[in-house]
Amino acid sequence: MTLPDLVLQGTYGRLAWAVVFAAACAGLLPVALQRSRRAIALLLATLMVLMLLPGQYSPAYWIALALQWPSALLVGLCLVRLARPWRAAGAAEGIPLPAAAVLALLGILLYLDALGLVRLGLYYWGFGPRAAPLVALALMALCAAGIARGLKQAHLFAMLGALALFAVLRLPTGNLWDALLDPLLWIWAVLSLAMKTIKIKQGVVQW
């Protein structure tokens, strides 16, 4: 089991929370500002400065006490949101239906496993020195193949970046599942799945 360097992990966490909060705040801006790349860049830069403040002066210090660090996949999807903030916002944006279903199911399995209701050892398997990196590399290959075929490129890039960050630096925690899922992303996936299911029932299919 290889864990990330603590300094690197702390720096990642602060910058990652800046990206997540920037994506959330961008949706609250007036439409004119949402269309301005300069305004979005200024928002992101301001939040990064705040999150990088030392110790308890940083909002990230207090956020991490409750939520630890966001997954690399959540950060990647938030970067996708920031790259095109002028598009219609919503919980369903950013996660295609199949990915939302997989993330929702994975979150439920991990939660049940943590409570001992099922005995799969999934979370601890994510620390595996060989199996977890090999699975990450296999998923990276699938993402690269999807990108080559032009399938949901922005979201596959987010997944590919998250897996690459884990494979190279073991961020954010050294556990594969923490690179792909966290409570906020799970909630986003569940909401996205619910909204897309309703649209399918209404005859508006969005994959």
HUMOUR-V11852 format. One record per backbone hydrogen bond with DSSP energy under -0.5 kcal/mol. NH is the residue of the N-H (numbers start at 0). CO is the residue of the C=O. E is the energy in kcal/mol with one decimal. If there is no record, write none. Layout:
NH,CO,E  NH,CO,E
This chain:
2,0,-0.5  8,4,-2.8  9,5,-2.6  10,6,-2.3  11,7,-2.6  12,8,-2.5  13,9,-2.0  14,10,-2.2  15,11,-3.1  16,12,-2.3  17,13,-1.5  18,14,-1.9  19,15,-2.3  20,16,-2.6  21,17,-2.1  22,18,-2.2  23,19,-1.9  24,20,-2.8  25,21,-2.2  26,22,-1.0  27,24,-1.5  28,24,-0.6  28,25,-1.0  32,29,-0.5  33,29,-2.3  34,30,-1.5  35,32,-1.2  36,34,-0.7  39,35,-2.0  40,36,-2.5  41,37,-2.3  42,38,-2.3  43,39,-2.4  44,40,-2.5  45,41,-2.4  46,42,-2.1  47,43,-2.2  48,44,-2.1  49,45,-2.1  50,46,-2.7  51,47,-1.7  52,49,-1.2  56,53,-1.8  57,54,-1.6  60,57,-1.1  61,57,-0.8  62,58,-2.2  63,59,-2.5  64,60,-0.8  65,61,-0.7  65,62,-1.1  66,62,-3.0  67,63,-1.5  72,178,-1.8  74,70,-1.9  75,71,-2.3  76,72,-2.5  77,73,-2.2  78,74,-2.1  79,75,-1.8  80,76,-2.0  81,77,-2.3  82,78,-1.9  83,79,-0.8  83,80,-0.7  84,81,-0.8  86,83,-1.4  92,89,-1.0  94,91,-0.9  99,95,-2.7  100,96,-2.3  101,97,-2.2  102,98,-2.6  103,99,-2.4  104,100,-2.3  105,101,-2.7  106,102,-2.4  107,103,-1.9  108,104,-2.4  109,105,-2.6  110,106,-2.2  111,107,-2.7  112,108,-2.4  113,109,-2.3  114,110,-1.8  115,111,-0.6  115,112,-0.8  116,111,-1.9  117,111,-1.1  119,117,-0.7  124,120,-1.7  125,121,-1.2  125,122,-0.8  126,123,-1.4  127,124,-2.1  132,127,-0.5  133,129,-2.1  134,130,-2.6  135,131,-2.4  136,132,-2.4  137,133,-2.3  138,134,-2.5  139,135,-2.2  140,136,-2.1  141,137,-1.9  142,138,-2.4  143,139,-2.6  144,140,-2.1  145,141,-2.3  146,142,-2.6  147,143,-2.2  148,144,-1.3  149,146,-1.3  150,145,-2.5  151,149,-0.7  154,151,-0.5  155,151,-2.2  156,152,-2.5  157,153,-1.5  158,154,-2.0  159,155,-2.9  160,156,-2.7  161,157,-2.1  162,158,-2.4  163,159,-2.4  164,160,-2.3  165,161,-1.8  166,162,-2.9  167,163,-2.4  168,164,-2.2  169,164,-0.6  169,165,-1.5  170,164,-1.1  173,169,-1.2  175,125,-1.9  178,174,-0.9  178,175,-0.7  179,175,-0.9  179,176,-0.6  180,176,-2.0  185,181,-2.6  186,182,-2.3  187,183,-2.3  188,184,-2.6  189,185,-2.5  190,186,-2.6  191,187,-2.6  192,188,-2.7  193,189,-2.5  194,190,-2.7  195,191,-2.6  196,192,-2.1  197,193,-2.1  198,194,-2.0  199,195,-2.1  200,196,-2.2  201,197,-1.6  202,199,-1.3  203,198,-3.4  204,202,-0.8  205,203,-0.5
